[in-house]
């Protein structure tokens, strides 16, 4: 009798504990946990049919690692836009050499990536306002 009560009690306890674990996350929780940028690709001018790809490998609160694959016969100029914990928007530019694979870590600048832009031509520096 005592064993039956223990088994029944265990089954009830496991049933209560398994409920929240197997529950599907709500849309609010899923949206808040996912970073804004996961991956993006651009077509190469040469060779035809190939794409330059960049993806967010390991987003967390301390650093972000971007992995890239450039099978193109030209280099790409990349600019990453992100928000820090205070809400200020910053950008980080870097160049990816032709026919290369690698990664770039953004360690000193925490925050989620908002947008990634890539261009085949070197972007112009912004004009400074002399007030």
Order of alpha helices (4+ residues) and beta strands (2+ residues): alpha-alpha-beta-beta-beta-beta-beta-beta-beta
